[in-house]
Every structure is written in C-alpha cells, then in structure tokens.
Amino acid sequence: MSESPTAAAAPPRAAIAAYTVSEIAALLKRTIEQTFAYVRVRGEISGWKRVASGHVYFALKDEEALLDAVCWRSTRLTFKPEDGMEVICTGRITTYPGRSRYQLIVESIELAGVGALLKLLAERKARLAAEGLFAEERKKRIPYLPSVIGVVTSPTGAVIRDILHRLKERFPRTVLLWPVAVQGEGAAEQVAAAIDGFNRLAAGGAPPRPDLLIVARGGGSLEDLMPFNEEIVVRAAAASAIPLIAAVGHETDTTLIDFAADRRAPTPTAAAEMAVPVRLELIAELDGKALRAAKAVTRQFAEWRAHVRAAARGLPDPRSLLGLATQRLDDRAERLSLALRHLARLAEGRLQDMPQRLARAARRFVADREARLQALAGRLQSWQQAQESVMARGYVRVRGDSGTVLTDAAHVAPGAALLLEFHDGAVPATAARDKRPARGPETRQGKLL
C-alpha cells in the first residue's frame, strides 16, 4: 500500500495579502451581484416607508430570516403595497458598503397569491363596514335629470368615450372630466383628490359644481383594480356630498368603492344609463301624461255640466220668481211714496210755528243764565264783604314780589320784598335779615309783629 501524498502546507499568514476595507467591500459587492444578478424573492412586507426623496425602504421576511429591500421612486408599481402583504419582488441583490449590509434592489412587485390579497380586502371591508361607511341609510338618492355630471377616470381610455357616447344617445348633459390614473402607484390618491375636488366646487361657480359623480374604469385584474380598494378612495366616496355612482371593472368585478358609493353600475356604460333617462322616452311619457290629463279635465267638465243640468231641472221658473218680486217692489214703492207725502205735510205744519217756538226757547235760556249769574254775583259780594270785615279787625294780607299770597313764614326769604295789604290800602315792606325764632303770633290793632 503506497503512502498517501503529503498535504500541501498552508501558506504562512505573513504571505496573505492585506486588503483594505473598501477593497473587501468591492469584492463582496461584485461577487454577490454576479451570483444573484436577477432573482425573485417571496416574502411578507414589513416596515414599508416612503422617504422625502420618493424612494421606498422596507424588508421582506419569513419565519426565519429578513432581507432589506429598496424600491427607487422611478419604479412603477401596479398596486399600493402595505405591511403584511405577501409578495414576490423581482430585482437584484447588492450590498451597501457603508453599513456592511446586503439588500434587494426591487424592480417590480407582484402579489404572491390572490388568496392573500382577498383576505386583506375582506379584513379591510369588515373594518370599514363596522365604521358605517357602507350603511344603506347614508346613501343619497341619484338625481333624476342632473344638469352637470362629473366623471373621474382616465382621459385616454375607452371609458370616457363610452360614457359620453351613451349620454349623447340618451339625454345630452354637461360633462366635467377630472383626469386621473386608474391603476398603479399614486392612482388611489388621484381618485380621492378628484372626488374631493368636485365636492369643493362652489355651486353656480365656474366650473359649475356637478349634480352627480361617476367614478369609472374598465376591467382588469385584481391588482389593476386595487386603487379602488384603497381606504383613501373608499372614505372619499363615502364622504362625498354629491351623489356618486361607482362603475369600476366589468359586471363580475367588485371593489370596495362599490359599497361606499350611492349606486353601483356593472359597467361605465351602465353608469351613464343610470345617470340620465332616455330623452325620447321621456318626451313620449310626458305626451302620454298630457293626453291623459286633458281627457281627465274633459271628463270632469262633462260631469260638472251634467250636475248643473240636473240641478237646474229642480229649480222654479226664474220668470215667475221675477214677476212676484216685481209686484212686491211696486207695492213697496207705492207705500213709500204715500209715507213721504205724509211726512212732508207733517213737516210743513211744524215749520209754520217754528219761529215762535225758537223765540220762546231763547227767552227761557237767557232768563235761566241771568238768574245763575245774579246768584254767583251775590255769593262773590258776600265773600268780599267777609274779607273786608276780617281785615278791618287788623288782619293783613302778605304778598311776595310775584304777587303770590304768603301763608307761612318759611316761605319768606330774608331781605325779600313784601306787599302788606290792609283794608284801606297796601304798604310795601322788606323782610328782616335776622329772623326771630318762631313763636306764636303777637299782634296789635293795625300792626304785624
């Protein structure tokens, strides 16, 4: 048995080349990028965060590991990722030498399975329904014939053309288009902003505020319709003060905005049919109602005419009624004429002795007034005599400078001018400067103390 070859001796450590940190980082980066040039990684999104630059940083995780990922703002996404979604990210593995980390540069994101997305939508639907956003009692009535219709959809797709064509066929109306993206990242924010923007328009302004809104897009996959499942869009539709019709996808497609809208249309064309009636059918209906109304009026007048004729048959002959009334009028006129002649004769008799009666009444009136005047004159003379008798006994009447009779000493101011009236004349006087204390009256014959 031959001897086994001797193992090659390991080179001495001193012979191993020394690398700089940057050289090691560059070698690792090149090795990883060459080995994982293009990969697809399945995992659950965690820590989804969009920074001010527009780039998104997050991580993919499973039960045992976590992989950092970055999605540049230029990457187009078909739906809005959220934490907890199970997705498949396609891109390349690279390193970030500044942190000694490896990461996935994401070029596209797709849902890992429809079941996971449906579970997410079911949970979101239950949560929003619990808030009352889908309640029937809060839904508004669609106007019968809106003057202005606002449409939220893509300006380039077939949806807006179908809506305009159907409105033109049925009943042309003024249409305001708010152009938005209907799929991909940012679409949900644009749709919500359009609904809110229409509601902010002033009534009667320019442009006019719509009477009805239609939010529409054509059919597509569940991922394509995801913007209309976003919470921001559902809340905007529920908060709209303008009645709103949701027409997203085809008949079998259902999105959360359908539950928040006031009416759901299976297709955008059907939404236009719900928005306005058929003009020709409306005219025909109005003509039919007008004809029925005219027949009803004619029938009513015929019934009234029959009633009047029946009532007329039960009335007496007007000529006999007028003849009797004429006779009564002639009789009353005859009696009135006789009464007037009788009154004239009575008045004539009374007028003949009227001057004598007036003269007697005048004499009685004058005599009565003369007697009353003589009685008053006698009373006045008696009063004057009584006054003169009192003053002849030494009493004096005191008047102030205004001629008012003064009856109390308190009414006399010191130095005031006074007039003392005696029974045989008046003497002016002046009140003393210093008043004596009030005492009982002390008088002498013909003097005032």
C-alpha positions in Angstrom: 0.0 0.0 0.0 1.6 3.2 -1.1 2.0 6.1 1.3 -0.5 8.9 1.0 0.7 12.1 -0.5 1.7 14.7 1.9 -0.9 17.5 2.2 0.2 20.8 0.9 1.2 23.0 3.7 -0.8 26.2 4.3 1.0 29.3 3.3 2.3 31.3 6.2 0.0 34.0 7.4 2.6 36.7 6.7 2.3 35.8 2.9 -1.6 36.5 2.8 -2.3 39.8 1.0 -3.8 42.5 3.2 -7.0 44.1 1.8 -8.4 47.5 2.6 -11.9 47.7 3.9 -13.0 49.3 0.6 -11.4 46.5 -1.4 -13.1 43.8 0.6 -16.4 45.7 0.2 -15.9 46.0 -3.5 -15.0 42.2 -3.9 -18.1 41.2 -1.9 -20.3 43.5 -3.9 -19.0 42.2 -7.2 -19.3 38.6 -6.1 -22.9 38.9 -4.8 -24.1 40.9 -7.8 -22.6 38.3 -10.2 -24.1 35.4 -8.3 -27.5 37.0 -7.8 -27.8 39.1 -10.9 -31.5 38.6 -11.2 -33.7 37.0 -8.6 -37.3 36.7 -7.5 -37.8 36.7 -3.7 -41.1 35.8 -2.0 -41.8 37.2 1.5 -44.0 39.4 3.7 -43.7 43.1 3.5 -42.5 44.7 6.8 -41.7 48.4 7.6 -42.9 49.9 4.3 -41.7 53.5 4.4 -41.5 56.2 1.7 -39.0 58.9 2.4 -38.9 62.5 1.3 -36.9 61.7 -1.9 -39.7 59.4 -3.1 -37.7 56.2 -2.6 -39.2 53.3 -0.5 -37.4 51.2 2.0 -38.8 48.0 3.5 -37.9 44.4 4.3 -39.1 41.0 3.1 -39.4 38.5 5.9 -40.4 34.9 6.5 -40.4 32.7 9.6 -36.6 32.6 9.9 -34.9 35.5 8.0 -35.3 39.1 6.9 -34.0 40.8 3.7 -33.7 44.5 3.4 -35.1 46.0 0.1 -35.2 49.3 -1.6 -37.5 50.5 -4.4 -36.5 53.6 -6.3 -39.1 56.2 -7.0 -38.8 55.6 -10.7 -40.1 52.1 -10.3 -43.8 51.7 -11.4 -46.0 49.7 -9.2 -49.3 48.2 -10.2 -50.8 48.4 -6.7 -50.1 50.1 -3.4 -48.1 47.7 -1.1 -48.8 47.6 2.6 -47.3 45.9 5.6 -48.4 42.3 5.9 -48.9 41.7 2.2 -47.2 38.5 0.9 -45.5 39.5 -2.4 -42.9 38.4 -4.9 -40.2 41.0 -5.5 -38.1 40.8 -8.6 -34.7 42.5 -8.8 -31.0 42.1 -8.0 -29.1 41.6 -4.8 -26.4 44.1 -4.0 -24.5 45.4 -0.9 -24.4 48.7 0.9 -20.8 49.0 1.9 -21.5 51.9 4.2 -23.4 49.7 6.6 -21.9 46.2 5.7 -25.4 45.1 4.6 -26.8 43.3 1.6 -30.2 44.3 0.1 -32.5 43.7 -2.7 -33.0 46.4 -5.4 -36.6 45.9 -6.3 -37.6 46.4 -10.0 -41.2 45.0 -9.7 -43.6 43.8 -7.0 -46.4 41.4 -7.5 -48.8 39.7 -5.2 -47.8 36.2 -4.1 -51.3 34.9 -4.3 -54.9 36.1 -4.9 -55.9 34.4 -1.6 -53.7 36.6 0.5 -55.0 39.7 -1.2 -58.6 38.6 -0.9 -58.0 38.0 2.8 -56.6 41.5 3.1 -59.6 43.0 1.3 -62.0 41.1 3.4 -60.5 42.4 6.6 -60.5 45.9 5.2 -64.1 45.6 4.1 -65.2 44.4 7.6 -63.3 47.2 9.3 -64.8 50.0 7.1 -68.3 48.4 7.3 -68.1 48.5 11.1 -67.5 52.2 10.9 -70.8 52.6 9.0 -69.3 53.6 5.6 -71.4 51.1 3.7 -74.7 51.7 5.6 -77.7 51.9 3.4 -79.3 54.8 5.3 -76.4 57.1 4.5 -76.7 56.6 0.7 -78.1 59.5 -1.3 -80.7 59.5 -4.0 -79.5 59.8 -7.6 -81.0 62.9 -9.2 -83.5 62.1 -12.0 -82.0 64.5 -14.6 -78.7 66.1 -13.4 -77.6 69.3 -15.3 -73.9 68.7 -14.8 -72.2 65.3 -14.4 -68.6 64.9 -13.1 -66.6 62.0 -14.3 -63.4 60.7 -12.6 -61.5 58.4 -15.0 -58.6 58.2 -17.3 -58.7 60.8 -20.1 -57.3 58.5 -22.7 -59.1 55.2 -22.2 -62.3 53.9 -23.9 -64.3 54.5 -20.7 -64.8 58.3 -21.1 -65.7 57.8 -24.8 -68.3 55.2 -23.9 -69.8 57.4 -21.2 -70.0 60.4 -23.5 -71.5 58.4 -26.3 -74.2 56.9 -24.2 -75.1 60.2 -22.6 -75.4 61.8 -26.1 -77.7 59.0 -27.2 -80.0 59.2 -24.1 -80.0 62.8 -22.9 -77.1 65.1 -23.6 -75.8 66.8 -20.5 -72.8 68.9 -19.5 -69.9 66.6 -18.5 -66.8 67.7 -16.5 -63.9 65.3 -16.7 -61.3 65.1 -13.9 -58.5 63.1 -15.4 -56.7 60.6 -13.1 -54.6 57.5 -13.3 -56.8 54.4 -12.8 -54.1 51.9 -11.9 -50.6 51.8 -10.5 -48.9 53.7 -7.7 -50.5 57.0 -6.9 -53.8 56.2 -8.6 -55.7 55.9 -5.4 -54.5 59.4 -4.2 -55.5 60.9 -7.5 -59.0 59.4 -7.5 -59.6 60.5 -3.9 -58.4 64.0 -4.7 -60.7 64.2 -7.7 -63.8 63.2 -5.7 -62.9 65.8 -3.0 -62.1 68.4 -5.7 -65.5 68.1 -7.3 -67.2 68.5 -3.9 -65.2 71.6 -3.2 -66.5 73.4 -6.3 -68.9 76.3 -5.5 -72.5 75.9 -6.6 -73.1 78.2 -9.6 -69.4 78.9 -10.0 -67.1 78.3 -12.9 -66.7 75.5 -13.5 -70.1 74.5 -12.1 -70.5 72.0 -9.3 -71.7 68.7 -10.6 -75.1 67.3 -9.6 -73.8 63.7 -10.0 -70.4 62.0 -10.0 -69.3 58.9 -11.9 -66.1 57.1 -10.9 -65.2 54.6 -13.6 -62.6 52.5 -15.2 -62.6 49.4 -17.4 -62.0 45.8 -16.4 -58.7 44.4 -15.3 -57.0 42.0 -12.9 -57.4 42.2 -9.2 -54.1 44.0 -9.0 -55.2 46.5 -11.6 -58.3 47.4 -9.7 -56.5 47.7 -6.4 -56.6 51.6 -6.3 -60.4 51.4 -6.0 -60.0 49.1 -2.9 -57.7 51.6 -1.1 -59.1 53.1 2.1 -58.4 56.7 0.9 -60.7 56.2 -2.1 -63.4 54.4 -0.1 -63.5 57.2 2.5 -63.6 59.9 -0.2 -66.6 58.2 -1.9 -68.4 57.8 1.5 -67.8 61.5 2.4 -69.0 62.9 -0.9 -71.9 65.3 -0.6 -72.6 64.8 -4.3 -74.4 61.6 -5.2 -71.8 59.1 -6.6 -72.1 56.1 -9.0 -69.2 53.6 -9.0 -68.5 51.9 -12.3 -65.3 50.0 -11.9 -64.4 46.9 -14.0 -66.9 44.6 -15.5 -70.1 43.0 -14.2 -68.2 40.4 -12.2 -65.7 42.7 -10.7 -66.3 44.1 -7.2 -64.2 46.7 -5.4 -64.7 48.4 -2.0 -65.7 51.7 -3.6 -68.8 49.9 -4.9 -70.0 49.5 -1.3 -69.3 53.1 -0.3 -70.9 54.6 -3.5 -74.6 55.6 -3.5 -75.1 53.4 -6.6 -73.1 50.7 -8.2 -73.1 50.2 -12.0 -71.8 47.0 -13.6 -70.0 48.9 -16.3 -69.2 52.5 -17.2 -71.8 52.4 -20.0 -74.4 51.3 -17.5 -73.4 54.2 -15.2 -74.3 56.6 -18.0 -77.7 54.9 -18.4 -78.3 55.3 -14.7 -77.4 58.9 -14.8 -80.0 60.2 -17.3 -83.3 58.9 -18.7 -83.8 58.4 -22.5 -84.9 61.8 -23.8 -87.3 60.4 -26.5 -88.9 58.0 -24.0 -89.3 60.9 -21.5 -90.9 63.1 -24.2 -93.3 60.2 -25.1 -94.1 59.7 -21.5 -94.8 63.4 -21.0 -97.0 63.5 -24.1 -99.0 60.5 -22.8 -99.5 62.1 -19.4 -100.5 65.3 -21.0 -103.1 63.5 -23.1 -104.4 61.6 -20.1 -104.6 64.9 -18.2 -106.6 66.6 -21.0 -109.0 63.6 -21.1 -109.4 63.8 -17.3 -110.2 67.5 -17.5 -112.7 67.0 -20.3 -114.4 64.2 -18.4 -114.6 66.3 -15.2 -116.2 69.2 -17.1 -118.7 66.8 -18.6 -119.6 65.6 -15.1 -120.0 69.1 -13.8 -122.2 70.1 -16.8 -124.4 67.1 -16.1 -124.7 68.1 -12.4 -125.6 71.6 -13.3 -128.3 70.5 -15.7 -129.8 68.1 -13.1 -129.8 70.9 -10.5 -131.4 73.3 -13.0 -134.4 70.9 -13.5 -135.2 71.2 -9.8 -135.3 75.0 -9.8 -138.5 77.1 -10.3 -139.0 79.2 -13.4 -136.9 82.4 -13.0 -139.6 84.5 -14.8 -142.2 83.6 -12.2 -139.8 84.4 -9.4 -139.1 87.8 -11.0 -142.8 88.5 -11.5 -143.6 88.0 -7.9 -140.6 90.1 -6.8 -141.6 92.9 -9.3 -145.1 93.0 -7.7 -143.7 93.3 -4.2 -141.3 96.0 -5.4 -144.2 98.0 -6.9 -146.2 97.7 -3.7 -143.3 98.8 -1.5 -142.7 101.8 -3.8 -146.4 102.8 -3.6 -146.4 102.7 0.2 -143.1 104.6 0.4 -144.5 107.4 -1.8 -147.6 107.7 0.4 -145.4 107.8 3.5 -143.2 110.5 2.1 -146.1 112.7 1.3 -147.5 112.3 4.8 -144.2 113.2 6.3 -144.0 116.3 4.1 -147.3 117.5 5.3 -146.3 117.0 9.0 -143.0 118.8 8.4 -144.8 121.7 6.7 -147.2 122.1 9.8 -144.3 122.1 12.2 -142.2 124.6 10.2 -145.0 127.2 10.3 -144.8 127.7 14.1 -141.1 127.1 14.3 -140.1 130.9 14.8 -142.4 131.3 17.8 -141.1 128.1 19.4 -137.5 129.2 18.9 -138.1 132.7 20.4 -139.7 131.1 23.5 -136.8 128.7 23.9 -134.3 131.6 23.6 -136.1 133.7 26.2 -136.1 130.8 28.6 -132.4 130.2 28.1 -131.4 133.8 28.7 -133.6 134.1 31.8 -132.0 130.9 33.2 -128.5 132.2 32.6 -129.3 135.6 34.1 -130.6 134.0 37.3 -127.5 131.9 37.7 -125.2 134.9 37.1 -127.1 137.0 39.7 -126.7 134.2 42.3 -122.9 134.0 41.6 -122.6 137.8 41.9 -124.3 137.7 45.3 -122.0 135.0 46.6 -118.9 136.9 45.4 -120.2 140.1 47.1 -120.7 138.2 50.3 -117.2 136.8 50.2 -115.7 140.2 49.5 -117.6 141.7 52.4 -116.4 138.9 54.7 -112.8 139.6 53.7 -113.1 143.3 54.3 -114.7 142.7 57.7 -111.8 140.4 58.7 -109.1 142.9 57.5 -110.9 145.8 59.2 -110.3 144.0 62.5 -106.5 144.3 62.0 -105.6 141.4 59.7 -103.1 142.0 56.9 -102.7 140.0 53.6 -99.0 139.4 52.7 -97.9 139.0 49.1 -94.5 138.2 47.7 -92.7 140.0 44.9 -94.6 137.7 42.4 -97.9 138.7 43.8 -98.4 135.3 45.4 -100.2 135.3 48.9 -97.8 134.1 51.5 -99.3 131.9 54.3 -96.2 130.6 56.1 -93.1 132.3 57.5 -90.9 129.6 56.0 -91.8 130.9 52.5 -90.3 134.4 53.3 -86.6 134.7 52.5 -84.5 137.3 54.5 -84.5 140.6 52.6 -87.4 139.6 50.3 -89.7 142.4 49.1 -93.2 142.1 50.5 -96.5 143.9 50.0 -98.8 144.3 53.0 -102.4 144.8 52.1 -104.6 146.5 54.7 -108.4 147.0 54.5 -107.8 150.6 53.3 -104.6 150.2 51.2 -101.3 148.5 50.6 -97.8 149.2 52.1 -94.5 147.8 50.7 -92.1 146.2 53.1 -88.8 144.2 53.4 -88.3 141.1 55.4 -85.8 141.4 58.2 -82.3 140.0 57.7 -82.3 138.1 61.0 -85.5 136.1 61.7 -86.8 135.7 65.2 -87.3 132.2 66.5 -90.7 131.0 65.5 -93.3 131.8 68.3 -97.0 132.2 68.5 -98.4 135.2 66.7 -98.3 138.5 68.6 -100.4 141.2 67.1 -101.6 144.7 67.9 -104.5 146.5 66.4 -103.4 147.5 62.8 -99.8 146.1 63.1 -98.0 143.0 62.1 -95.3 141.8 64.6 
